[in-house]
Amino acid sequence: LHGPEGLGFSCARLKYLFTFLLPEVCPGTQNGLSSTGSQETQYNLIKDRYSGCEIIMGNLEITQIESNWDFSFLKTIREVTGYVLIAMNHVQEIPLGQLRVIRGNSLYERRFALSVFFNYPKEGSNGLRQLGLLNLTEILEGGVQIINNKFLSYGPSIFWQDILRDNSAPIDIQNNGERGLTLNDLIFDAPVALSIVSLFVCLMTKMVCAPQCNGRCFGRSPRDCCHIECAAGCKGPLDEDCFACRHFNDSGACVPQCPQTLIYNKQTFQMETNPNAKYQYGSICVSQCPTHFVVDGSSCVSVCPPDKTEMERDGQRQCELCSGFCPKAPGFGRERHKGFCSDLEAIRAEKNQTPWLWRFWNGTQGIIHFFL
């Protein structure tokens, strides 16, 4: 993120704009190990972006924070569609206790959905000690890398094979703090550990589920399988009982695809418009695309592909194939910036917010990395 004063735009205001559609969704980043501005600025950008967020559309990247700031605002995050990168920080805790699923739609270094490394200073006792991933039960794509974290001890103790959907995904766990207790250690420990053992067994579903259950269940019986579209476990057999969805969430039900724009009429043998059609927005089915997104087939996109141009039809911007020369699509160009900023200025005036549009205008580059 870049701005005239090293500041980014306020994602909290962006989330406010989308409240009528996606109140819990926020955009991720694609910065890798790069950073901009002072430590305080960087921390405030992260806090502004993720406060109150539950689903990150993109990557969660916390890097190069040298002060022990309070990251309790991350406790609401329960899903990340890209990867999680925690690297080169001096903070003691990154509280991701509600995170249930990492989709891995994009991978760090094209391999890892979760990458945690070098989170301690050269001198002193500050350093990452806790991630608190008590509810992480599904990584759909990619592997795990937890290396060179001097004070982080439990990484080797987690049964990562149970969390990874892909059995061939890489698992790189080395050079961390003292190895924590494993499940076998607890079995031979005091009776008080029995409750802890029960907790771990409940979380490690692939170990206790019947073979018919495809690794996710809510009990030991073959009748206690989660629905095939569930990710991260479930509380019952229905597609509405999932903790998270493997593909798409359609009004609380997990489905393999969103309701398509065209459906087949068996009586007329023709394709007809589906009145209940919805569009893909990340892993969510929406009846309308968010403001300043364009409909391309059955998806919400930030810009049309090179062979299509943006057209207005029935009050909705759509991508249509070009006839001959294809003009450059506006996407997040200057005109769209003007419209977006006008909408946000109206909201700011109505809610008596402090001015922040210049920060938004100059910080848009960061969000484009995600949208594209």
C-alpha positions as CSV (number, residue, x, y, z in Angstrom):
1,L,0.0,0.0,0.0
2,H,1.3,3.4,-0.9
3,G,0.1,7.0,-0.3
4,P,1.3,10.5,-0.2
5,E,2.2,10.2,3.5
6,G,3.1,6.5,3.6
7,L,-0.6,5.8,4.5
8,G,-3.0,3.4,2.8
9,F,-6.8,3.7,2.3
10,S,-9.2,2.7,5.1
11,C,-10.5,-0.8,4.5
12,A,-12.9,-0.3,7.4
13,R,-14.7,2.3,5.2
14,L,-14.5,-0.1,2.3
15,K,-16.2,-2.8,4.4
16,Y,-18.8,-0.2,5.5
17,L,-19.6,0.5,1.8
18,F,-20.2,-3.2,1.2
19,T,-22.2,-3.8,4.5
20,F,-25.5,-4.3,2.7
21,L,-23.9,-7.3,0.8
22,L,-20.9,-8.6,2.6
23,P,-20.6,-7.3,6.2
24,E,-18.0,-9.8,7.3
25,V,-15.7,-9.9,4.2
26,C,-12.5,-7.9,3.7
27,P,-9.8,-7.9,1.0
28,G,-6.4,-9.5,1.6
29,T,-3.0,-8.4,0.4
30,Q,-0.3,-9.6,-1.9
31,N,2.8,-7.8,-0.6
32,G,4.9,-10.7,0.5
33,L,7.8,-9.5,2.7
34,S,7.6,-5.9,1.5
35,S,6.4,-3.1,3.8
36,T,5.8,0.7,3.6
37,G,6.0,3.4,6.2
38,S,6.7,3.3,9.9
39,Q,6.0,0.5,12.3
40,E,3.0,2.4,13.6
41,T,1.7,3.1,10.2
42,Q,2.0,-0.5,9.1
43,Y,0.3,-1.7,12.3
44,N,-2.6,0.7,11.8
45,L,-3.1,-0.4,8.2
46,I,-3.4,-4.0,9.3
47,K,-5.7,-3.1,12.1
48,D,-7.9,-0.9,9.9
49,R,-8.1,-3.6,7.3
50,Y,-9.0,-6.6,9.5
51,S,-10.9,-5.2,12.5
52,G,-14.2,-7.1,12.6
53,C,-13.3,-9.2,9.5
54,E,-14.4,-12.8,9.4
55,I,-13.5,-13.9,5.8
56,I,-10.4,-12.6,4.1
57,M,-10.7,-12.7,0.3
58,G,-7.0,-13.1,-0.5
59,N,-3.9,-13.5,1.7
60,L,-3.4,-12.7,5.4
61,E,0.2,-11.3,5.6
62,I,1.6,-10.1,8.9
63,T,5.3,-9.3,8.4
64,Q,8.1,-7.2,9.9
65,I,6.3,-5.9,13.0
66,E,9.1,-5.3,15.5
67,S,7.0,-4.0,18.4
68,N,4.8,-6.1,20.6
69,W,1.5,-4.6,19.3
70,D,-1.9,-5.9,20.2
71,F,-3.3,-8.1,17.5
72,S,-6.5,-9.1,19.3
73,F,-8.6,-7.7,16.4
74,L,-7.6,-10.8,14.4
75,K,-9.6,-13.1,16.7
76,T,-12.7,-12.7,14.4
77,I,-11.1,-14.2,11.3
78,R,-12.4,-17.7,10.5
79,E,-11.5,-18.1,6.8
80,V,-8.7,-17.1,4.5
81,T,-9.1,-17.8,0.8
82,G,-5.4,-17.4,0.0
83,Y,-2.4,-18.1,2.2
84,V,-1.4,-17.0,5.7
85,L,2.1,-15.5,6.0
86,I,3.5,-14.7,9.5
87,A,7.1,-13.7,9.1
88,M,10.0,-11.7,10.7
89,N,7.9,-10.3,13.5
90,H,8.8,-9.7,17.2
91,V,5.2,-10.0,18.6
92,Q,4.5,-12.7,21.1
93,E,1.0,-13.7,19.9
94,I,-0.9,-13.7,16.6
95,P,-4.4,-14.7,17.9
96,L,-6.0,-16.8,15.1
97,G,-8.1,-18.9,17.4
98,Q,-11.2,-18.7,15.2
99,L,-9.5,-19.5,12.0
100,R,-11.1,-22.7,10.7
101,V,-10.1,-23.0,7.0
102,I,-7.3,-21.8,4.8
103,R,-8.3,-22.4,1.1
104,G,-4.9,-21.9,-0.5
105,N,-6.3,-20.4,-3.7
106,S,-2.9,-18.7,-3.8
107,L,0.2,-20.1,-2.2
108,Y,3.3,-18.5,-0.7
109,E,6.2,-19.5,-2.9
110,R,3.7,-21.6,-4.8
111,R,3.8,-24.2,-2.1
112,F,2.6,-23.1,1.3
113,A,-0.9,-22.2,2.5
114,L,0.6,-21.5,6.0
115,S,4.1,-20.1,6.3
116,V,5.5,-19.0,9.6
117,F,9.2,-18.1,9.9
118,F,11.9,-16.0,11.6
119,N,9.6,-14.5,14.2
120,Y,12.1,-13.5,16.8
121,P,14.8,-10.7,17.2
122,K,18.5,-11.3,17.3
123,E,18.6,-10.3,20.9
124,G,16.0,-10.3,23.7
125,S,13.2,-12.6,24.7
126,N,10.4,-11.1,22.5
127,G,9.2,-13.4,19.7
128,L,6.3,-15.3,18.5
129,R,5.1,-17.8,21.1
130,Q,1.5,-18.4,20.2
131,L,-0.7,-18.7,17.0
132,G,-3.6,-20.3,18.8
133,L,-4.8,-22.3,15.8
134,L,-7.2,-24.4,18.0
135,N,-9.9,-24.4,15.4
136,L,-7.9,-24.8,12.2
137,T,-9.1,-28.1,10.8
138,E,-8.8,-27.7,7.0
139,I,-6.2,-26.5,4.5
140,L,-7.7,-27.2,1.1
141,E,-4.6,-26.5,-1.1
142,G,-0.9,-26.2,-0.3
143,G,1.3,-27.2,2.6
144,V,2.7,-25.9,5.9
145,Q,6.0,-24.2,6.6
146,I,7.0,-23.4,10.2
147,I,10.7,-22.8,10.5
148,N,13.2,-20.8,12.6
149,N,10.8,-19.5,15.3
150,K,12.9,-19.6,18.4
151,F,10.1,-19.4,21.0
152,L,7.3,-21.2,19.1
153,S,7.2,-24.7,20.5
154,Y,4.0,-26.5,19.4
155,G,4.5,-26.6,15.7
156,P,5.9,-30.2,15.5
157,S,3.2,-31.4,17.9
158,I,0.3,-30.8,15.5
159,F,-0.8,-33.7,13.4
160,W,-0.7,-31.6,10.1
161,Q,-1.6,-34.6,7.9
162,D,-5.1,-34.5,9.4
163,I,-5.5,-30.8,8.5
164,L,-4.1,-30.9,5.0
165,R,-6.6,-32.0,2.3
166,D,-3.8,-32.9,-0.1
167,N,-1.8,-35.8,1.3
168,S,1.2,-34.9,-0.9
169,A,1.4,-31.3,0.2
170,P,4.8,-30.3,1.8
171,I,5.2,-30.1,5.5
172,D,8.4,-28.2,6.6
173,I,8.6,-28.0,10.4
174,Q,12.1,-27.3,11.8
175,N,14.3,-25.1,14.1
176,N,11.6,-23.9,16.3
177,G,11.3,-23.7,20.2
178,E,11.4,-26.7,22.5
179,R,9.1,-29.4,21.2
180,G,5.7,-29.3,23.0
181,L,3.7,-32.3,24.3
182,T,2.4,-34.6,21.7
183,L,-0.7,-36.7,21.9
184,N,1.3,-39.7,22.9
185,D,2.9,-37.7,25.7
186,L,-0.4,-36.7,27.0
187,I,-1.7,-40.3,27.0
188,F,0.9,-41.3,29.6
189,D,0.6,-38.1,31.6
190,A,-1.6,-37.4,34.6
191,P,-5.4,-38.2,34.5
192,V,-6.1,-34.5,34.0
193,A,-4.7,-34.8,30.5
194,L,-7.6,-37.1,29.5
195,S,-9.8,-34.1,28.7
196,I,-7.1,-32.6,26.6
197,V,-6.6,-35.9,24.7
198,S,-10.4,-36.0,24.0
199,L,-10.2,-32.5,22.6
200,F,-7.3,-33.4,20.2
201,V,-9.1,-36.6,19.1
202,C,-12.2,-34.7,18.3
203,L,-10.2,-32.2,16.2
204,M,-8.2,-34.9,14.3
205,T,-11.2,-36.1,12.4
206,K,-9.4,-38.2,9.9
207,M,-8.2,-40.5,12.7
208,V,-11.7,-41.2,14.1
209,C,-14.0,-40.9,11.1
210,A,-15.4,-44.0,9.4
211,P,-13.7,-44.7,6.0
212,Q,-16.9,-43.7,4.2
213,C,-16.7,-40.2,5.5
214,N,-14.0,-38.8,3.3
215,G,-12.1,-37.5,6.4
216,R,-14.8,-35.2,7.9
217,C,-17.4,-36.4,10.4
218,F,-19.3,-35.4,13.6
219,G,-19.2,-38.9,15.2
220,R,-17.6,-42.3,14.8
221,S,-20.5,-44.0,13.0
222,P,-20.6,-44.4,9.2
223,R,-23.9,-42.5,9.5
224,D,-22.1,-39.5,11.1
225,C,-20.4,-38.2,7.9
226,C,-20.3,-34.5,7.0
227,H,-21.8,-33.5,3.7
228,I,-19.4,-33.8,0.8
229,E,-19.4,-30.0,0.4
230,C,-18.2,-29.4,4.0
231,A,-14.8,-28.2,4.9
232,A,-13.2,-27.9,8.4
233,G,-15.8,-30.3,9.9
234,C,-19.5,-30.1,10.7
235,K,-22.2,-30.4,13.4
236,G,-24.5,-32.6,11.4
237,P,-25.1,-34.4,8.0
238,L,-26.7,-31.5,6.0
239,D,-25.0,-29.0,3.7
240,E,-26.1,-26.3,6.1
241,D,-24.3,-28.0,9.0
242,C,-20.8,-27.3,7.7
243,F,-18.3,-25.2,9.7
244,A,-17.0,-23.9,6.3
245,C,-17.7,-24.7,2.6
246,R,-15.4,-26.6,0.4
247,H,-16.5,-24.7,-2.7
248,F,-19.2,-22.0,-2.3
249,N,-21.6,-20.7,0.4
250,D,-25.1,-20.1,-0.9
251,S,-27.1,-18.4,1.8
252,G,-25.6,-20.7,4.5
253,A,-25.7,-23.9,2.4
254,C,-22.5,-25.4,0.9
255,V,-22.8,-26.1,-2.8
256,P,-20.5,-27.2,-5.6
257,Q,-21.4,-24.1,-7.7
258,C,-23.6,-21.1,-7.4
259,P,-27.0,-21.2,-9.1
260,Q,-26.3,-20.7,-12.8
261,T,-27.6,-17.9,-14.9
262,L,-29.1,-20.4,-17.4
263,I,-31.0,-23.6,-16.6
264,Y,-32.2,-26.4,-18.8
265,N,-36.0,-26.8,-19.4
266,K,-36.7,-30.5,-19.8
267,Q,-40.1,-29.7,-21.4
268,T,-39.0,-27.3,-24.1
269,F,-35.5,-28.7,-24.4
270,Q,-34.0,-25.2,-24.2
271,M,-31.8,-23.2,-22.0
272,E,-33.8,-20.5,-20.1
273,T,-32.9,-17.6,-17.8
274,N,-32.7,-18.7,-14.1
275,P,-34.7,-16.3,-11.9
276,N,-32.8,-17.5,-8.9
277,A,-29.3,-17.1,-10.4
278,K,-26.4,-15.9,-8.3
279,Y,-22.8,-14.8,-9.0
280,Q,-19.5,-16.1,-7.6
281,Y,-17.8,-13.6,-5.4
282,G,-14.8,-15.4,-4.0
283,S,-16.3,-18.4,-2.2
284,I,-19.7,-16.8,-1.7
285,C,-22.8,-16.7,-4.0
286,V,-24.4,-13.3,-4.2
287,S,-27.5,-12.1,-6.0
288,Q,-25.7,-8.9,-7.1
289,C,-22.1,-8.2,-7.5
290,P,-20.6,-5.6,-5.1
291,T,-20.3,-2.0,-6.3
292,H,-17.7,-1.4,-9.0
293,F,-17.4,-5.1,-9.9
294,V,-18.5,-6.4,-13.3
295,V,-20.5,-9.5,-14.2
296,D,-18.6,-11.9,-16.4
297,G,-20.8,-14.9,-17.0
298,S,-21.5,-16.2,-13.6
299,S,-18.7,-14.4,-11.7
300,C,-18.0,-11.0,-10.2
301,V,-14.7,-9.6,-11.6
302,S,-12.8,-6.4,-11.1
303,V,-12.1,-6.0,-14.9
304,C,-13.2,-7.7,-18.0
305,P,-10.7,-10.1,-19.7
306,P,-8.8,-8.8,-22.8
307,D,-11.2,-10.2,-25.4
308,K,-14.3,-8.6,-23.7
309,T,-15.5,-5.1,-23.1
310,E,-17.7,-3.6,-20.4
311,M,-21.3,-2.9,-21.4
312,E,-24.3,-1.6,-19.5
313,R,-27.4,-3.9,-19.8
314,D,-30.5,-3.7,-17.7
315,G,-28.8,-1.4,-15.2
316,Q,-25.9,-3.9,-14.7
317,R,-22.4,-3.7,-16.0
318,Q,-21.4,-6.9,-17.9
319,C,-18.5,-8.2,-19.9
320,E,-19.3,-9.0,-23.5
321,L,-17.2,-10.3,-26.3
322,C,-15.7,-7.5,-28.5
323,S,-16.7,-7.2,-32.2
324,G,-13.5,-6.3,-33.9
325,F,-11.1,-4.0,-32.0
326,C,-11.5,-4.4,-28.2
327,P,-11.3,-1.1,-26.3
328,K,-9.4,-1.0,-23.1
329,A,-11.7,-1.9,-20.2
330,P,-12.1,0.7,-17.5
331,G,-11.6,-1.7,-14.7
332,F,-10.3,0.2,-11.7
333,G,-9.2,3.1,-14.0
334,R,-9.7,6.8,-13.5
335,E,-13.4,7.0,-14.2
336,R,-14.1,4.1,-11.9
337,H,-12.0,5.7,-9.2
338,K,-14.1,8.9,-9.5
339,G,-17.3,7.0,-9.1
340,F,-16.0,4.9,-6.2
341,C,-14.7,7.9,-4.4
342,S,-17.9,9.8,-5.0
343,D,-19.9,7.0,-3.3
344,L,-17.4,7.0,-0.4
345,E,-17.5,10.7,0.0
346,A,-21.3,10.6,0.2
347,I,-21.1,8.0,3.0
348,R,-18.4,10.0,4.8
349,A,-20.5,13.1,4.7
350,E,-23.6,11.3,5.9
351,K,-21.9,9.5,8.8
352,N,-19.7,12.6,9.6
353,Q,-16.5,10.6,9.1
354,T,-13.1,12.3,9.2
355,P,-11.6,12.9,5.7
356,W,-9.7,10.0,4.3
357,L,-10.4,10.0,0.6
358,W,-6.9,11.1,-0.4
359,R,-5.6,8.1,1.6
360,F,-8.0,5.9,-0.3
361,W,-7.2,7.4,-3.7
362,N,-3.4,6.9,-3.3
363,G,-3.8,3.5,-1.5
364,T,-5.9,1.8,-4.2
365,Q,-2.8,0.1,-5.6
366,G,-2.7,-2.3,-2.7
367,I,-6.3,-3.5,-3.2
368,I,-5.8,-3.9,-6.9
369,H,-3.2,-6.5,-6.2
370,F,-6.0,-8.5,-4.6
371,F,-8.8,-7.8,-7.0
372,L,-6.7,-8.7,-10.0
